[in-house]
C-alpha cells in the first residue's frame, strides 16, 4: 500500500512539472552585455596610444612636457606625461540604464638629462596611475560618473635614487543625483611601489554637467619625494577626469 502511495505522489509531481515547468530567471533580471574589451595594461602600448592621440574618451594634450626644479633650485628634472582612456565594457543594467566602464591612465617619465625621455629603463623614474570610472546614462537622459577603483605606482631605474613620503589621494566631487555639492576623498600612504584601492560603495555618483565648484572630478593624485645626486624633488602626478 505504501509503495502505491509513493508511486502516486511521484506520478502527480511529474504531471505538475510537465504542466507548470520551472521558470529560468528572466534575462530582463540580468545586465545585458553590449560590448566588452580586454584592458591594455602594457605601459609601452598605453604610451603609444597617447602619442598617436588614441583615446576612447576626449582628452586634451595627451602628451605634455614640463620641467620641475629641485629644492633650492639647484637641479632640474624633465618630465613627459602621457594620458589615454580605454573603454572596457558597455552594458544595460536591470533598470535599462547604459553603463560604460573606462580605464583612464596617466603615465610620467622623469629624466635628469634628456628633455624628450623615452618610456623605458633609461628614465630615472616613472610614475603611473589608472582610474576606473563608470559612465551611467539613465532613462531620464542624465549622465553621471561613478568611481570604482584606482591603481598605479612608481618605477625606479637607478640605485642612486630613493623615493620617500609616498602618498595617494583619490576621490570624487560634483553634484550628485538630487542636487547639492558632494565631495569625498581618501588618503593612503603605500608601503610598496604599487597600489590598488577600491572606492567605498557608499560613495555617490556625480552628474557630468556641473560647472564651477560643481564641476565633476573623478580621479587620483600621487606624490612622492625623490632624492638623488645630492638633490631633492617633490613629484606629483594627477590623473583626474573632469
C-alpha positions in Angstrom: 0.0 0.0 0.0 2.9 2.4 0.9 4.6 1.8 -2.4 1.3 2.6 -4.3 1.0 5.9 -2.4 4.7 6.9 -3.2 4.2 5.9 -6.8 1.0 8.1 -7.0 2.8 11.0 -5.4 5.7 10.8 -7.9 3.3 10.5 -10.8 1.3 13.5 -9.6 4.5 15.5 -9.2 5.8 14.7 -12.7 2.4 15.6 -14.1 2.6 19.0 -12.3 6.1 19.7 -13.5 5.2 18.9 -17.1 2.1 21.2 -16.8 4.0 24.0 -15.0 7.7 23.8 -15.8 10.2 25.6 -13.5 10.9 29.0 -15.0 14.5 30.0 -15.5 15.5 33.5 -14.3 14.3 36.1 -16.9 17.0 37.7 -19.0 15.4 41.0 -18.0 16.6 40.4 -14.5 20.2 40.4 -15.5 22.5 43.0 -17.0 22.9 42.7 -20.8 26.5 42.9 -22.0 26.6 45.2 -25.1 30.4 45.1 -25.6 33.5 44.1 -23.7 37.2 44.7 -24.3 40.4 43.3 -22.8 42.2 46.0 -20.9 45.5 47.1 -22.2 47.9 47.2 -19.3 51.2 47.2 -21.2 52.6 50.6 -20.4 54.5 51.0 -23.7 51.3 50.3 -25.6 49.5 52.9 -23.5 52.2 55.4 -24.2 51.9 54.7 -27.9 48.1 55.3 -27.7 48.8 58.7 -26.2 51.5 59.5 -28.7 49.1 58.6 -31.5 46.2 60.6 -30.0 44.1 57.5 -29.4 41.6 57.6 -26.5 38.1 56.3 -26.0 37.2 59.5 -24.0 38.0 63.1 -25.1 41.4 64.1 -23.6 43.2 67.3 -24.3 47.0 67.3 -24.6 47.6 63.5 -24.4 51.3 64.2 -24.4 52.7 67.1 -22.4 56.1 68.2 -21.1 57.3 70.2 -18.1 60.4 70.8 -16.0 60.4 70.6 -12.2 63.2 72.1 -10.1 64.7 70.6 -7.0 64.5 72.2 -3.6 66.9 75.1 -3.7 66.6 75.2 -7.4 69.9 73.5 -8.0 68.8 70.8 -10.4 66.1 70.1 -12.9 64.1 67.0 -14.0 62.5 66.8 -17.4 59.0 65.3 -17.3 57.0 63.8 -20.1 53.4 62.9 -19.4 51.1 60.6 -21.4 47.3 60.2 -21.0 44.8 57.9 -22.6 41.5 56.3 -21.9 40.1 52.9 -23.0 36.6 51.5 -23.0 36.4 48.3 -21.0 32.7 47.4 -21.3 29.2 48.7 -22.0 26.1 47.0 -20.6 22.5 47.7 -19.9 21.5 47.1 -16.3 18.2 45.9 -14.9 16.9 49.5 -14.8 17.5 49.9 -18.5 20.5 52.3 -17.9 23.5 52.1 -20.1 26.7 51.7 -18.1 30.1 52.3 -19.8 33.2 51.5 -17.8 36.5 53.2 -18.7 40.1 52.9 -17.6 41.8 56.4 -17.6 45.6 56.1 -17.4 48.3 58.8 -16.9 52.0 58.0 -17.1 55.0 60.2 -16.4 58.7 59.7 -17.1 61.4 61.7 -15.3 64.8 62.3 -16.7 67.7 64.4 -15.4 69.5 64.9 -18.8 67.0 64.5 -21.7 64.1 66.7 -22.4 62.4 64.1 -24.6 62.7 61.0 -22.4 61.8 57.5 -23.6 59.4 55.2 -21.7 62.0 52.6 -20.8 64.6 51.9 -18.2 66.7 54.8 -19.3 64.3 57.1 -17.4 65.4 57.9 -13.9 62.0 57.2 -12.6 58.4 56.7 -13.7 55.0 57.3 -12.2 51.7 55.9 -13.4 48.1 55.6 -12.3 44.8 54.3 -13.7 41.3 55.5 -12.7 38.4 53.1 -13.3 35.2 55.0 -13.7 31.7 54.1 -14.9 29.6 56.4 -17.0 25.9 55.8 -16.4 23.3 57.0 -19.0 19.9 56.7 -17.2 16.4 56.5 -18.6 15.8 60.2 -17.8 18.6 61.4 -20.1 21.1 62.1 -17.3 24.7 61.1 -17.4 26.7 60.7 -14.3 30.1 59.2 -13.2 30.9 56.8 -10.5 34.4 55.9 -9.3 35.2 52.2 -9.0 38.8 51.9 -8.0 42.3 53.3 -8.7 45.7 51.7 -9.2 49.2 52.7 -10.0 52.8 53.0 -8.7 56.3 54.1 -9.4 59.3 52.6 -11.2 62.9 53.3 -10.2 65.7 52.6 -12.6 68.8 53.8 -10.7 70.3 52.6 -7.5 71.3 56.2 -6.7 67.6 57.2 -6.4 65.4 56.9 -3.4 61.7 57.6 -3.0 60.0 58.5 0.3 56.8 60.1 1.6 54.6 58.1 -0.9 51.0 59.4 -0.8 47.9 58.6 -2.8 44.7 60.7 -2.7 41.7 59.5 -4.6 38.1 60.8 -4.6 35.1 62.3 -6.4 33.4 65.6 -6.3 30.5 67.2 -8.0 26.7 67.3 -7.9 25.0 64.0 -7.0 21.6 62.9 -8.1 19.1 65.0 -6.2 21.4 68.1 -6.1 23.8 69.7 -3.6 27.6 69.5 -3.6 29.3 66.2 -2.9 32.9 65.7 -2.1 34.6 62.5 -0.9 38.3 61.5 -0.8 40.6 59.1 1.0 44.4 59.4 1.6 46.7 56.4 1.8 50.5 56.0 2.3 51.6 53.0 0.4 54.4 50.9 1.9 55.4 49.5 -1.5 55.9 51.0 -5.0 52.4 49.8 -6.2 48.9 50.5 -5.0 45.3 49.4 -5.7 42.4 51.0 -3.8 38.7 50.5 -4.2 36.3 53.4 -3.7 33.8 52.8 -0.9 30.5 51.5 -2.3 28.7 54.3 -0.3 30.3 57.0 -2.5 27.8 58.6 -4.8 27.9 59.2 -8.5 28.1 62.8 -9.7 26.4 64.4 -12.7 28.6 65.1 -15.7 27.2 68.5 -16.4 28.3 70.6 -13.3 30.3 73.8 -13.6 32.5 75.8 -11.2 32.6 74.2 -7.8 30.0 71.7 -9.1 32.3 70.6 -11.9 32.6 66.8 -11.7 36.1 65.4 -10.8 36.9 61.8 -10.5 40.4 60.6 -10.1 43.6 60.1 -8.1 46.7 62.2 -7.3 50.0 60.6 -6.2 53.0 62.3 -4.7 56.5 61.4 -3.5 59.8 62.8 -2.5 62.7 62.0 -4.9 66.2 62.1 -3.6 69.2 61.7 -6.0 72.6 63.1 -6.8 72.5 65.4 -3.7 69.2 67.0 -4.7 65.5 66.5 -3.7 62.4 66.9 -5.8 58.7 66.8 -5.0 56.9 64.7 -7.5 53.2 64.9 -8.1 51.1 63.1 -10.7 47.4 64.0 -11.1 45.1 61.7 -13.0 41.8 63.5 -12.9 39.0 63.2 -15.3 36.9 66.3 -15.2 
